[in-house]
Amino acid sequence: MTNPQPDSGAPDSAEDSPLGDGDLAALLERLLAEADRTQKELAEASGIKYPTLNAWMNRTRGTSRINPDHLRKMAQVLRRWGAQVTPREVFEAAGRVVPGPTDEEREARLLRIYRALPARQQRSLIGIAEDMAAAIRIS
């Protein structure tokens, strides 16, 4: 499943290559073999509980709710181990839209705006953000 990505304004060619595997389990299996590493090593290096990673690998747990930071961290660890993979490939294999790059300045600005709002509007903003995230998961 490939979803068009909004232009974040910051090109990241490391995230722009095509997906070669059918799902996250297949991709991780190939990459772990390529890096000559184990699931346990990947779980430990990525900060993911081994039973959770193992459930993704055995396809007994869905991938639609994986924390995006975990997907990015797995890609980062695998690349450090010499595997040829991009964050885009990992996100797409998990059936997820690749989020824009993290920008601390934008996050801080959003937090300042949120903190300046009355409680009712804070709840509304959270609801809007949740609706946006749900729409991305559905598409």
Salt bridges, closest charged atoms under 4 A:
GLU15 OE2 - ARG72 NH1 2.77
ASP16 OD1 - ARG88 NH2 3.49
ASP21 OD2 - ARG30 NE 2.81
ASP23 OD2 - ARG59 NE 2.63
GLU34 OE1 - ARG30 NH1 3.10
GLU41 OE2 - ARG37 NH1 3.77
GLU92 OE2 - ARG88 NH1 3.63
ASP103 OD2 - ARG106 NE 3.27
